[in-house]
Amino acid sequence: MPFHPRPSREELATWPLQVIVRDFPETLAILRDHGLMPEEMGDRTMRDIPGGGALLDGLEEQTAWRPQPVRA
């Protein structure tokens, strides 16, 4: 399983929930704490969820331990 570097806020906002949880499993708990079930809403993005901005802050915090991506 490849290691994924820290996602950007834009990536977290536009990727489907199923992709976020698959690649960044540490985000599952925060999504569930906010009543989001990726197994039922996996094709939705954070932009599809009302009040997703505050939740994005939490997702960024959960993935902050990951190294910055290497940019070409």
Predicted model as a PDB file, atoms N, CA, C, CB and O in Angstrom, pLDDT in the B-factor column:
MODEL        1                                                                  
ATOM      1  N   MET A   1       0.852  -1.177   0.000  1.00 53.00           N  
ATOM      2  CA  MET A   1       0.000   0.000   0.000  1.00 53.00           C  
ATOM      3  C   MET A   1       0.896   1.238   0.000  1.00 53.00           C  
ATOM      4  CB  MET A   1      -0.968  -0.001   1.229  1.00 53.00           C  
ATOM      5  O   MET A   1       1.728   1.388   0.895  1.00 53.00           O  
ATOM      6  N   PRO A   2       0.746   2.115  -0.973  1.00 70.00           N  
ATOM      7  CA  PRO A   2       1.592   3.313  -1.026  1.00 70.00           C  
ATOM      8  C   PRO A   2       1.225   4.302   0.082  1.00 70.00           C  
ATOM      9  CB  PRO A   2       1.467   3.992  -2.398  1.00 70.00           C  
ATOM     10  O   PRO A   2       0.075   4.392   0.512  1.00 70.00           O  
ATOM     11  N   PHE A   3       2.226   5.025   0.518  1.00 83.00           N  
ATOM     12  CA  PHE A   3       2.017   6.059   1.525  1.00 83.00           C  
ATOM     13  C   PHE A   3       1.618   7.344   0.814  1.00 83.00           C  
ATOM     14  CB  PHE A   3       3.297   6.273   2.396  1.00 83.00           C  
ATOM     15  O   PHE A   3       2.250   7.742  -0.164  1.00 83.00           O  
ATOM     16  N   HIS A   4       0.581   7.982   1.301  1.00 91.00           N  
ATOM     17  CA  HIS A   4       0.098   9.214   0.682  1.00 91.00           C  
ATOM     18  C   HIS A   4       0.550  10.419   1.497  1.00 91.00           C  
ATOM     19  CB  HIS A   4      -1.441   9.196   0.553  1.00 91.00           C  
ATOM     20  O   HIS A   4       0.378  10.434   2.716  1.00 91.00           O  
ATOM     21  N   PRO A   5       1.125  11.431   0.848  1.00 94.00           N  
ATOM     22  CA  PRO A   5       1.486  12.647   1.569  1.00 94.00           C  
ATOM     23  C   PRO A   5       0.237  13.433   1.949  1.00 94.00           C  
ATOM     24  CB  PRO A   5       2.429  13.519   0.722  1.00 94.00           C  
ATOM     25  O   PRO A   5      -0.876  13.076   1.562  1.00 94.00           O  
ATOM     26  N   ARG A   6       0.431  14.486   2.696  1.00 95.00           N  
ATOM     27  CA  ARG A   6      -0.668  15.326   3.169  1.00 95.00           C  
ATOM     28  C   ARG A   6      -1.470  15.887   1.989  1.00 95.00           C  
ATOM     29  CB  ARG A   6      -0.128  16.476   4.042  1.00 95.00           C  
ATOM     30  O   ARG A   6      -0.894  16.449   1.058  1.00 95.00           O  
ATOM     31  N   PRO A   7      -2.792  15.733   2.030  1.00 96.00           N  
ATOM     32  CA  PRO A   7      -3.612  16.302   0.955  1.00 96.00           C  
ATOM     33  C   PRO A   7      -3.808  17.799   1.169  1.00 96.00           C  
ATOM     34  CB  PRO A   7      -4.982  15.590   0.879  1.00 96.00           C  
ATOM     35  O   PRO A   7      -3.763  18.287   2.298  1.00 96.00           O  
ATOM     36  N   SER A   8      -4.023  18.510   0.088  1.00 95.00           N  
ATOM     37  CA  SER A   8      -4.319  19.946   0.199  1.00 95.00           C  
ATOM     38  C   SER A   8      -5.786  20.125   0.598  1.00 95.00           C  
ATOM     39  CB  SER A   8      -4.018  20.691  -1.150  1.00 95.00           C  
ATOM     40  O   SER A   8      -6.584  19.192   0.507  1.00 95.00           O  
ATOM     41  N   ARG A   9      -6.118  21.307   1.030  1.00 95.00           N  
ATOM     42  CA  ARG A   9      -7.514  21.604   1.372  1.00 95.00           C  
ATOM     43  C   ARG A   9      -8.408  21.435   0.136  1.00 95.00           C  
ATOM     44  CB  ARG A   9      -7.644  23.048   1.942  1.00 95.00           C  
ATOM     45  O   ARG A   9      -9.529  20.936   0.237  1.00 95.00           O  
ATOM     46  N   GLU A  10      -7.910  21.848  -1.007  1.00 96.00           N  
ATOM     47  CA  GLU A  10      -8.672  21.709  -2.254  1.00 96.00           C  
ATOM     48  C   GLU A  10      -8.925  20.238  -2.581  1.00 96.00           C  
ATOM     49  CB  GLU A  10      -7.924  22.386  -3.419  1.00 96.00           C  
ATOM     50  O   GLU A  10     -10.018  19.875  -3.016  1.00 96.00           O  
ATOM     51  N   GLU A  11      -7.931  19.406  -2.376  1.00 96.00           N  
ATOM     52  CA  GLU A  11      -8.121  17.974  -2.620  1.00 96.00           C  
ATOM     53  C   GLU A  11      -9.161  17.401  -1.668  1.00 96.00           C  
ATOM     54  CB  GLU A  11      -6.790  17.216  -2.470  1.00 96.00           C  
ATOM     55  O   GLU A  11     -10.037  16.645  -2.089  1.00 96.00           O  
ATOM     56  N   LEU A  12      -9.072  17.753  -0.394  1.00 96.00           N  
ATOM     57  CA  LEU A  12     -10.047  17.272   0.581  1.00 96.00           C  
ATOM     58  C   LEU A  12     -11.458  17.744   0.236  1.00 96.00           C  
ATOM     59  CB  LEU A  12      -9.667  17.741   1.986  1.00 96.00           C  
ATOM     60  O   LEU A  12     -12.431  17.034   0.492  1.00 96.00           O  
ATOM     61  N   ALA A  13     -11.572  18.928  -0.340  1.00 95.00           N  
ATOM     62  CA  ALA A  13     -12.881  19.480  -0.682  1.00 95.00           C  
ATOM     63  C   ALA A  13     -13.485  18.826  -1.922  1.00 95.00           C  
ATOM     64  CB  ALA A  13     -12.769  20.974  -0.900  1.00 95.00           C  
ATOM     65  O   ALA A  13     -14.707  18.780  -2.064  1.00 95.00           O  
ATOM     66  N   THR A  14     -12.649  18.326  -2.812  1.00 96.00           N  
ATOM     67  CA  THR A  14     -13.161  17.853  -4.105  1.00 96.00           C  
ATOM     68  C   THR A  14     -13.122  16.341  -4.292  1.00 96.00           C  
ATOM     69  CB  THR A  14     -12.386  18.489  -5.200  1.00 96.00           C  
ATOM     70  O   THR A  14     -13.803  15.816  -5.173  1.00 96.00           O  
ATOM     71  N   TRP A  15     -12.355  15.645  -3.500  1.00 96.00           N  
ATOM     72  CA  TRP A  15     -12.321  14.179  -3.630  1.00 96.00           C  
ATOM     73  C   TRP A  15     -13.572  13.572  -3.011  1.00 96.00           C  
ATOM     74  CB  TRP A  15     -11.051  13.593  -2.957  1.00 96.00           C  
ATOM     75  O   TRP A  15     -14.085  14.102  -2.026  1.00 96.00           O  
ATOM     76  N   PRO A  16     -14.072  12.477  -3.562  1.00 95.00           N  
ATOM     77  CA  PRO A  16     -15.192  11.770  -2.932  1.00 95.00           C  
ATOM     78  C   PRO A  16     -14.781  11.271  -1.538  1.00 95.00           C  
ATOM     79  CB  PRO A  16     -15.661  10.577  -3.822  1.00 95.00           C  
ATOM     80  O   PRO A  16     -13.614  10.965  -1.293  1.00 95.00           O  
ATOM     81  N   LEU A  17     -15.756  11.197  -0.643  1.00 94.00           N  
ATOM     82  CA  LEU A  17     -15.469  10.742   0.718  1.00 94.00           C  
ATOM     83  C   LEU A  17     -14.821   9.366   0.734  1.00 94.00           C  
ATOM     84  CB  LEU A  17     -16.744  10.717   1.542  1.00 94.00           C  
ATOM     85  O   LEU A  17     -13.942   9.110   1.558  1.00 94.00           O  
ATOM     86  N   GLN A  18     -15.236   8.478  -0.157  1.00 94.00           N  
ATOM     87  CA  GLN A  18     -14.657   7.136  -0.178  1.00 94.00           C  
ATOM     88  C   GLN A  18     -13.161   7.166  -0.482  1.00 94.00           C  
ATOM     89  CB  GLN A  18     -15.375   6.274  -1.207  1.00 94.00           C  
ATOM     90  O   GLN A  18     -12.408   6.333   0.023  1.00 94.00           O  
ATOM     91  N   VAL A  19     -12.730   8.117  -1.300  1.00 95.00           N  
ATOM     92  CA  VAL A  19     -11.307   8.243  -1.627  1.00 95.00           C  
ATOM     93  C   VAL A  19     -10.545   8.804  -0.424  1.00 95.00           C  
ATOM     94  CB  VAL A  19     -11.106   9.155  -2.872  1.00 95.00           C  
ATOM     95  O   VAL A  19      -9.446   8.344  -0.113  1.00 95.00           O  
ATOM     96  N   ILE A  20     -11.120   9.779   0.238  1.00 95.00           N  
ATOM     97  CA  ILE A  20     -10.467  10.365   1.413  1.00 95.00           C  
ATOM     98  C   ILE A  20     -10.241   9.298   2.477  1.00 95.00           C  
ATOM     99  CB  ILE A  20     -11.313  11.524   1.988  1.00 95.00           C  
ATOM    100  O   ILE A  20      -9.144   9.179   3.022  1.00 95.00           O  
ATOM    101  N   VAL A  21     -11.278   8.526   2.769  1.00 95.00           N  
ATOM    102  CA  VAL A  21     -11.162   7.493   3.809  1.00 95.00           C  
ATOM    103  C   VAL A  21     -10.217   6.379   3.377  1.00 95.00           C  
ATOM    104  CB  VAL A  21     -12.542   6.907   4.139  1.00 95.00           C  
ATOM    105  O   VAL A  21      -9.451   5.863   4.190  1.00 95.00           O  
ATOM    106  N   ARG A  22     -10.270   6.014   2.120  1.00 94.00           N  
ATOM    107  CA  ARG A  22      -9.386   4.942   1.630  1.00 94.00           C  
ATOM    108  C   ARG A  22      -7.915   5.341   1.755  1.00 94.00           C  
ATOM    109  CB  ARG A  22      -9.715   4.603   0.159  1.00 94.00           C  
ATOM    110  O   ARG A  22      -7.089   4.556   2.219  1.00 94.00           O  
ATOM    111  N   ASP A  23      -7.599   6.561   1.338  1.00 95.00           N  
ATOM    112  CA  ASP A  23      -6.206   7.000   1.314  1.00 95.00           C  
ATOM    113  C   ASP A  23      -5.733   7.598   2.634  1.00 95.00           C  
ATOM    114  CB  ASP A  23      -6.016   8.003   0.222  1.00 95.00           C  
ATOM    115  O   ASP A  23      -4.533   7.634   2.906  1.00 95.00           O  
ATOM    116  N   PHE A  24      -6.670   8.067   3.452  1.00 96.00           N  
ATOM    117  CA  PHE A  24      -6.331   8.722   4.714  1.00 96.00           C  
ATOM    118  C   PHE A  24      -7.259   8.179   5.805  1.00 96.00           C  
ATOM    119  CB  PHE A  24      -6.455  10.286   4.595  1.00 96.00           C  
ATOM    120  O   PHE A  24      -8.168   8.881   6.247  1.00 96.00           O  
ATOM    121  N   PRO A  25      -7.037   6.937   6.241  1.00 95.00           N  
ATOM    122  CA  PRO A  25      -7.962   6.284   7.166  1.00 95.00           C  
ATOM    123  C   PRO A  25      -8.133   7.021   8.495  1.00 95.00           C  
ATOM    124  CB  PRO A  25      -7.491   4.890   7.435  1.00 95.00           C  
ATOM    125  O   PRO A  25      -9.120   6.808   9.198  1.00 95.00           O  
ATOM    126  N   GLU A  26      -7.195   7.870   8.835  1.00 96.00           N  
ATOM    127  CA  GLU A  26      -7.328   8.632  10.080  1.00 96.00           C  
ATOM    128  C   GLU A  26      -8.500   9.612  10.044  1.00 96.00           C  
ATOM    129  CB  GLU A  26      -6.042   9.387  10.361  1.00 96.00           C  
ATOM    130  O   GLU A  26      -8.887  10.149  11.082  1.00 96.00           O  
ATOM    131  N   THR A  27      -9.066   9.849   8.864  1.00 95.00           N  
ATOM    132  CA  THR A  27     -10.191  10.780   8.731  1.00 95.00           C  
ATOM    133  C   THR A  27     -11.540  10.133   9.012  1.00 95.00           C  
ATOM    134  CB  THR A  27     -10.202  11.370   7.348  1.00 95.00           C  
ATOM    135  O   THR A  27     -12.534  10.836   9.195  1.00 95.00           O  
ATOM    136  N   LEU A  28     -11.589   8.822   9.049  1.00 94.00           N  
ATOM    137  CA  LEU A  28     -12.868   8.127   9.223  1.00 94.00           C  
ATOM    138  C   LEU A  28     -13.563   8.540  10.519  1.00 94.00           C  
ATOM    139  CB  LEU A  28     -12.653   6.615   9.211  1.00 94.00           C  
ATOM    140  O   LEU A  28     -14.765   8.803  10.512  1.00 94.00           O  
ATOM    141  N   ALA A  29     -12.840   8.599  11.610  1.00 93.00           N  
ATOM    142  CA  ALA A  29     -13.452   8.928  12.903  1.00 93.00           C  
ATOM    143  C   ALA A  29     -14.076  10.321  12.891  1.00 93.00           C  
ATOM    144  CB  ALA A  29     -12.410   8.836  14.021  1.00 93.00           C  
ATOM    145  O   ALA A  29     -15.179  10.500  13.407  1.00 93.00           O  
ATOM    146  N   ILE A  30     -13.409  11.290  12.325  1.00 92.00           N  
ATOM    147  CA  ILE A  30     -13.961  12.647  12.326  1.00 92.00           C  
ATOM    148  C   ILE A  30     -15.196  12.736  11.437  1.00 92.00           C  
ATOM    149  CB  ILE A  30     -12.903  13.656  11.859  1.00 92.00           C  
ATOM    150  O   ILE A  30     -16.144  13.451  11.764  1.00 92.00           O  
ATOM    151  N   LEU A  31     -15.193  12.021  10.322  1.00 92.00           N  
ATOM    152  CA  LEU A  31     -16.380  12.019   9.465  1.00 92.00           C  
ATOM    153  C   LEU A  31     -17.565  11.400  10.202  1.00 92.00           C  
ATOM    154  CB  LEU A  31     -16.104  11.251   8.154  1.00 92.00           C  
ATOM    155  O   LEU A  31     -18.673  11.935  10.168  1.00 92.00           O  
ATOM    156  N   ARG A  32     -17.330  10.287  10.858  1.00 92.00           N  
ATOM    157  CA  ARG A  32     -18.403   9.626  11.603  1.00 92.00           C  
ATOM    158  C   ARG A  32     -18.869  10.479  12.779  1.00 92.00           C  
ATOM    159  CB  ARG A  32     -17.937   8.256  12.105  1.00 92.00           C  
ATOM    160  O   ARG A  32     -20.059  10.511  13.091  1.00 92.00           O  
ATOM    161  N   ASP A  33     -17.930  11.174  13.434  1.00 91.00           N  
ATOM    162  CA  ASP A  33     -18.305  12.065  14.542  1.00 91.00           C  
ATOM    163  C   ASP A  33     -19.253  13.168  14.085  1.00 91.00           C  
ATOM    164  CB  ASP A  33     -17.055  12.687  15.168  1.00 91.00           C  
ATOM    165  O   ASP A  33     -20.035  13.694  14.877  1.00 91.00           O  
ATOM    166  N   HIS A  34     -19.179  13.512  12.805  1.00 89.00           N  
ATOM    167  CA  HIS A  34     -20.055  14.542  12.229  1.00 89.00           C  
ATOM    168  C   HIS A  34     -21.272  13.939  11.530  1.00 89.00           C  
ATOM    169  CB  HIS A  34     -19.273  15.403  11.241  1.00 89.00           C  
ATOM    170  O   HIS A  34     -21.987  14.633  10.807  1.00 89.00           O  
ATOM    171  N   GLY A  35     -21.500  12.655  11.746  1.00 89.00           N  
ATOM    172  CA  GLY A  35     -22.691  12.012  11.196  1.00 89.00           C  
ATOM    173  C   GLY A  35     -22.593  11.613   9.737  1.00 89.00           C  
ATOM    174  O   GLY A  35     -23.608  11.307   9.110  1.00 89.00           O  
ATOM    175  N   LEU A  36     -21.390  11.610   9.189  1.00 89.00           N  
ATOM    176  CA  LEU A  36     -21.207  11.226   7.790  1.00 89.00           C  
ATOM    177  C   LEU A  36     -20.745   9.782   7.718  1.00 89.00           C  
ATOM    178  CB  LEU A  36     -20.190  12.158   7.086  1.00 89.00           C  
ATOM    179  O   LEU A  36     -19.768   9.403   8.363  1.00 89.00           O  
ATOM    180  N   MET A  37     -21.428   8.999   6.955  1.00 88.00           N  
ATOM    181  CA  MET A  37     -21.085   7.595   6.792  1.00 88.00           C  
ATOM    182  C   MET A  37     -20.556   7.383   5.377  1.00 88.00           C  
ATOM    183  CB  MET A  37     -22.313   6.678   7.075  1.00 88.00           C  
ATOM    184  O   MET A  37     -21.343   7.276   4.436  1.00 88.00           O  
ATOM    185  N   PRO A  38     -19.244   7.322   5.214  1.00 84.00           N  
ATOM    186  CA  PRO A  38     -18.677   7.161   3.871  1.00 84.00           C  
ATOM    187  C   PRO A  38     -19.206   5.953   3.124  1.00 84.00           C  
ATOM    188  CB  PRO A  38     -17.194   7.061   3.962  1.00 84.00           C  
ATOM    189  O   PRO A  38     -19.294   5.975   1.896  1.00 84.00           O  
ATOM    190  N   GLU A  39     -19.561   4.894   3.850  1.00 87.00           N  
ATOM    191  CA  GLU A  39     -20.077   3.712   3.166  1.00 87.00           C  
ATOM    192  C   GLU A  39     -21.436   3.978   2.521  1.00 87.00           C  
ATOM    193  CB  GLU A  39     -20.187   2.548   4.142  1.00 87.00           C  
ATOM    194  O   GLU A  39     -21.833   3.262   1.603  1.00 87.00           O  
ATOM    195  N   GLU A  40     -22.157   5.008   2.995  1.00 88.00           N  
ATOM    196  CA  GLU A  40     -23.448   5.373   2.418  1.00 88.00           C  
ATOM    197  C   GLU A  40     -23.364   6.607   1.515  1.00 88.00           C  
ATOM    198  CB  GLU A  40     -24.450   5.622   3.525  1.00 88.00           C  
ATOM    199  O   GLU A  40     -24.185   6.784   0.614  1.00 88.00           O  
ATOM    200  N   MET A  41     -22.365   7.454   1.766  1.00 87.00           N  
ATOM    201  CA  MET A  41     -22.255   8.738   1.063  1.00 87.00           C  
ATOM    202  C   MET A  41     -20.929   8.853   0.320  1.00 87.00           C  
ATOM    203  CB  MET A  41     -22.401   9.901   2.051  1.00 87.00           C  
ATOM    204  O   MET A  41     -20.448   9.959   0.072  1.00 87.00           O  
ATOM    205  N   GLY A  42     -20.341   7.723  -0.033  1.00 87.00           N  
ATOM    206  CA  GLY A  42     -18.993   7.687  -0.575  1.00 87.00           C  
ATOM    207  C   GLY A  42     -18.750   8.497  -1.823  1.00 87.00           C  
ATOM    208  O   GLY A  42     -17.627   8.943  -2.058  1.00 87.00           O  
ATOM    209  N   ASP A  43     -19.779   8.700  -2.634  1.00 93.00           N  
ATOM    210  CA  ASP A  43     -19.581   9.444  -3.878  1.00 93.00           C  
ATOM    211  C   ASP A  43     -19.697  10.956  -3.686  1.00 93.00           C  
ATOM    212  CB  ASP A  43     -20.585   8.987  -4.914  1.00 93.00           C  
ATOM    213  O   ASP A  43     -19.414  11.713  -4.614  1.00 93.00           O  
ATOM    214  N   ARG A  44     -20.102  11.402  -2.519  1.00 92.00           N  
ATOM    215  CA  ARG A  44     -20.228  12.844  -2.250  1.00 92.00           C  
ATOM    216  C   ARG A  44     -18.867  13.446  -1.904  1.00 92.00           C  
ATOM    217  CB  ARG A  44     -21.232  13.099  -1.097  1.00 92.00           C  
ATOM    218  O   ARG A  44     -17.952  12.758  -1.452  1.00 92.00           O  
ATOM    219  N   THR A  45     -18.769  14.756  -2.133  1.00 93.00           N  
ATOM    220  CA  THR A  45     -17.559  15.487  -1.751  1.00 93.00           C  
ATOM    221  C   THR A  45     -17.903  16.422  -0.598  1.00 93.00           C  
ATOM    222  CB  THR A  45     -16.967  16.286  -2.962  1.00 93.00           C  
ATOM    223  O   THR A  45     -19.076  16.608  -0.274  1.00 93.00           O  
ATOM    224  N   MET A  46     -16.903  16.996   0.007  1.00 91.00           N  
ATOM    225  CA  MET A  46     -17.133  17.936   1.099  1.00 91.00           C  
ATOM    226  C   MET A  46     -17.924  19.152   0.602  1.00 91.00           C  
ATOM    227  CB  MET A  46     -15.791  18.381   1.718  1.00 91.00           C  
ATOM    228  O   MET A  46     -18.646  19.781   1.375  1.00 91.00           O  
ATOM    229  N   ARG A  47     -17.789  19.473  -0.661  1.00 90.00           N  
ATOM    230  CA  ARG A  47     -18.557  20.601  -1.231  1.00 90.00           C  
ATOM    231  C   ARG A  47     -20.044  20.289  -1.307  1.00 90.00           C  
ATOM    232  CB  ARG A  47     -18.035  20.950  -2.632  1.00 90.00           C  
ATOM    233  O   ARG A  47     -20.867  21.203  -1.371  1.00 90.00           O  
ATOM    234  N   ASP A  48     -20.393  19.021  -1.301  1.00 90.00           N  
ATOM    235  CA  ASP A  48     -21.800  18.605  -1.348  1.00 90.00           C  
ATOM    236  C   ASP A  48     -22.458  18.628   0.027  1.00 90.00           C  
ATOM    237  CB  ASP A  48     -21.909  17.211  -1.938  1.00 90.00           C  
ATOM    238  O   ASP A  48     -23.675  18.473   0.135  1.00 90.00           O  
ATOM    239  N   ILE A  49     -21.667  18.821   1.070  1.00 89.00           N  
ATOM    240  CA  ILE A  49     -22.155  18.706   2.445  1.00 89.00           C  
ATOM    241  C   ILE A  49     -22.305  20.089   3.065  1.00 89.00           C  
ATOM    242  CB  ILE A  49     -21.202  17.838   3.295  1.00 89.00           C  
ATOM    243  O   ILE A  49     -21.333  20.841   3.133  1.00 89.00           O  
ATOM    244  N   PRO A  50     -23.510  20.437   3.520  1.00 87.00           N  
ATOM    245  CA  PRO A  50     -23.700  21.737   4.165  1.00 87.00           C  
ATOM    246  C   PRO A  50     -22.791  21.871   5.389  1.00 87.00           C  
ATOM    247  CB  PRO A  50     -25.177  21.925   4.573  1.00 87.00           C  
ATOM    248  O   PRO A  50     -22.678  20.949   6.196  1.00 87.00           O  
ATOM    249  N   GLY A  51     -22.154  23.016   5.509  1.00 83.00           N  
ATOM    250  CA  GLY A  51     -21.241  23.252   6.633  1.00 83.00           C  
ATOM    251  C   GLY A  51     -19.943  22.492   6.519  1.00 83.00           C  
ATOM    252  O   GLY A  51     -19.265  22.266   7.521  1.00 83.00           O  
ATOM    253  N   GLY A  52     -19.592  22.100   5.327  1.00 83.00           N  
ATOM    254  CA  GLY A  52     -18.377  21.306   5.119  1.00 83.00           C  
ATOM    255  C   GLY A  52     -17.092  22.041   5.412  1.00 83.00           C  
ATOM    256  O   GLY A  52     -16.056  21.409   5.617  1.00 83.00           O  
ATOM    257  N   GLY A  53     -17.131  23.368   5.438  1.00 85.00           N  
ATOM    258  CA  GLY A  53     -15.916  24.145   5.700  1.00 85.00           C  
ATOM    259  C   GLY A  53     -15.311  23.850   7.058  1.00 85.00           C  
ATOM    260  O   GLY A  53     -14.098  23.673   7.173  1.00 85.00           O  
ATOM    261  N   ALA A  54     -16.138  23.794   8.082  1.00 86.00           N  
ATOM    262  CA  ALA A  54     -15.645  23.494   9.426  1.00 86.00           C  
ATOM    263  C   ALA A  54     -15.107  22.066   9.487  1.00 86.00           C  
ATOM    264  CB  ALA A  54     -16.764  23.691  10.473  1.00 86.00           C  
ATOM    265  O   ALA A  54     -14.105  21.799  10.150  1.00 86.00           O  
ATOM    266  N   LEU A  55     -15.770  21.168   8.800  1.00 92.00           N  
ATOM    267  CA  LEU A  55     -15.310  19.787   8.773  1.00 92.00           C  
ATOM    268  C   LEU A  55     -13.980  19.666   8.028  1.00 92.00           C  
ATOM    269  CB  LEU A  55     -16.365  18.890   8.122  1.00 92.00           C  
ATOM    270  O   LEU A  55     -13.132  18.854   8.396  1.00 92.00           O  
ATOM    271  N   LEU A  56     -13.801  20.467   6.992  1.00 94.00           N  
ATOM    272  CA  LEU A  56     -12.518  20.477   6.282  1.00 94.00           C  
ATOM    273  C   LEU A  56     -11.382  20.842   7.224  1.00 94.00           C  
ATOM    274  CB  LEU A  56     -12.560  21.460   5.103  1.00 94.00           C  
ATOM    275  O   LEU A  56     -10.292  20.276   7.134  1.00 94.00           O  
ATOM    276  N   ASP A  57     -11.631  21.786   8.129  1.00 94.00           N  
ATOM    277  CA  ASP A  57     -10.610  22.157   9.118  1.00 94.00           C  
ATOM    278  C   ASP A  57     -10.190  20.923   9.913  1.00 94.00           C  
ATOM    279  CB  ASP A  57     -11.140  23.265  10.073  1.00 94.00           C  
ATOM    280  O   ASP A  57      -9.001  20.692  10.133  1.00 94.00           O  
ATOM    281  N   GLY A  58     -11.170  20.140  10.340  1.00 94.00           N  
ATOM    282  CA  GLY A  58     -10.881  18.924  11.098  1.00 94.00           C  
ATOM    283  C   GLY A  58     -10.123  17.889  10.292  1.00 94.00           C  
ATOM    284  O   GLY A  58      -9.227  17.224  10.811  1.00 94.00           O  
ATOM    285  N   LEU A  59     -10.479  17.750   9.026  1.00 96.00           N  
ATOM    286  CA  LEU A  59      -9.763  16.804   8.167  1.00 96.00           C  
ATOM    287  C   LEU A  59      -8.322  17.230   7.959  1.00 96.00           C  
ATOM    288  CB  LEU A  59     -10.462  16.670   6.821  1.00 96.00           C  
ATOM    289  O   LEU A  59      -7.415  16.399   7.937  1.00 96.00           O  
ATOM    290  N   GLU A  60      -8.120  18.530   7.806  1.00 96.00           N  
ATOM    291  CA  GLU A  60      -6.747  19.029   7.675  1.00 96.00           C  
ATOM    292  C   GLU A  60      -5.938  18.753   8.939  1.00 96.00           C  
ATOM    293  CB  GLU A  60      -6.751  20.534   7.374  1.00 96.00           C  
ATOM    294  O   GLU A  60      -4.768  18.377   8.864  1.00 96.00           O  
ATOM    295  N   GLU A  61      -6.559  18.938  10.086  1.00 96.00           N  
ATOM    296  CA  GLU A  61      -5.876  18.647  11.348  1.00 96.00           C  
ATOM    297  C   GLU A  61      -5.517  17.167  11.455  1.00 96.00           C  
ATOM    298  CB  GLU A  61      -6.752  19.059  12.535  1.00 96.00           C  
ATOM    299  O   GLU A  61      -4.425  16.818  11.904  1.00 96.00           O  
ATOM    300  N   GLN A  62      -6.432  16.308  11.042  1.00 96.00           N  
ATOM    301  CA  GLN A  62      -6.202  14.865  11.131  1.00 96.00           C  
ATOM    302  C   GLN A  62      -5.069  14.400  10.225  1.00 96.00           C  
ATOM    303  CB  GLN A  62      -7.471  14.116  10.780  1.00 96.00           C  
ATOM    304  O   GLN A  62      -4.404  13.410  10.529  1.00 96.00           O  
ATOM    305  N   THR A  63      -4.842  15.092   9.131  1.00 96.00           N  
ATOM    306  CA  THR A  63      -3.804  14.676   8.184  1.00 96.00           C  
ATOM    307  C   THR A  63      -2.533  15.521   8.276  1.00 96.00           C  
ATOM    308  CB  THR A  63      -4.347  14.739   6.777  1.00 96.00           C  
ATOM    309  O   THR A  63      -1.609  15.338   7.483  1.00 96.00           O  
ATOM    310  N   ALA A  64      -2.482  16.441   9.234  1.00 96.00           N  
ATOM    311  CA  ALA A  64      -1.341  17.360   9.356  1.00 96.00           C  
ATOM    312  C   ALA A  64      -0.031  16.645   9.675  1.00 96.00           C  
ATOM    313  CB  ALA A  64      -1.623  18.389  10.429  1.00 96.00           C  
ATOM    314  O   ALA A  64       1.040  17.180   9.390  1.00 96.00           O  
ATOM    315  N   TRP A  65      -0.090  15.462  10.255  1.00 95.00           N  
ATOM    316  CA  TRP A  65       1.126  14.725  10.604  1.00 95.00           C  
ATOM    317  C   TRP A  65       1.856  14.214   9.361  1.00 95.00           C  
ATOM    318  CB  TRP A  65       0.784  13.553  11.522  1.00 95.00           C  
ATOM    319  O   TRP A  65       3.052  13.924   9.413  1.00 95.00           O  
ATOM    320  N   ARG A  66       1.141  14.107   8.259  1.00 95.00           N  
ATOM    321  CA  ARG A  66       1.760  13.596   7.033  1.00 95.00           C  
ATOM    322  C   ARG A  66       2.702  14.633   6.434  1.00 95.00           C  
ATOM    323  CB  ARG A  66       0.683  13.202   6.005  1.00 95.00           C  
ATOM    324  O   ARG A  66       2.470  15.834   6.573  1.00 95.00           O  
ATOM    325  N   PRO A  67       3.755  14.182   5.776  1.00 93.00           N  
ATOM    326  CA  PRO A  67       4.700  15.135   5.167  1.00 93.00           C  
ATOM    327  C   PRO A  67       4.065  15.874   3.986  1.00 93.00           C  
ATOM    328  CB  PRO A  67       5.973  14.400   4.699  1.00 93.00           C  
ATOM    329  O   PRO A  67       3.127  15.386   3.356  1.00 93.00           O  
ATOM    330  N   GLN A  68       4.593  17.043   3.712  1.00 88.00           N  
ATOM    331  CA  GLN A  68       4.150  17.815   2.559  1.00 88.00           C  
ATOM    332  C   GLN A  68       4.445  17.025   1.282  1.00 88.00           C  
ATOM    333  CB  GLN A  68       4.845  19.208   2.523  1.00 88.00           C  
ATOM    334  O   GLN A  68       5.459  16.332   1.202  1.00 88.00           O  
ATOM    335  N   PRO A  69       3.573  17.127   0.294  1.00 80.00           N  
ATOM    336  CA  PRO A  69       3.854  16.423  -0.966  1.00 80.00           C  
ATOM    337  C   PRO A  69       5.065  17.036  -1.672  1.00 80.00           C  
ATOM    338  CB  PRO A  69       2.619  16.466  -1.898  1.00 80.00           C  
ATOM    339  O   PRO A  69       5.339  18.230  -1.554  1.00 80.00           O  
ATOM    340  N   VAL A  70       5.765  16.197  -2.394  1.00 76.00           N  
ATOM    341  CA  VAL A  70       6.912  16.657  -3.186  1.00 76.00           C  
ATOM    342  C   VAL A  70       6.359  17.209  -4.484  1.00 76.00           C  
ATOM    343  CB  VAL A  70       7.957  15.497  -3.450  1.00 76.00           C  
ATOM    344  O   VAL A  70       5.673  16.503  -5.223  1.00 76.00           O  
ATOM    345  N   ARG A  71       6.649  18.445  -4.757  1.00 72.00           N  
ATOM    346  CA  ARG A  71       6.172  19.083  -5.997  1.00 72.00           C  
ATOM    347  C   ARG A  71       7.291  19.088  -7.037  1.00 72.00           C  
ATOM    348  CB  ARG A  71       5.680  20.541  -5.721  1.00 72.00           C  
ATOM    349  O   ARG A  71       8.451  19.359  -6.724  1.00 72.00           O  
ATOM    350  N   ALA A  72       6.928  18.788  -8.251  1.00 62.00           N  
ATOM    351  CA  ALA A  72       7.912  18.758  -9.341  1.00 62.00           C  
ATOM    352  C   ALA A  72       8.225  20.134  -9.841  1.00 62.00           C  
ATOM    353  CB  ALA A  72       7.419  17.908 -10.485  1.00 62.00           C  
ATOM    354  O   ALA A  72       9.034  20.289 -10.756  1.00 62.00           O  
TER     355      ALA A  72                                                      
ENDMDL                                                                          
END                                                                             
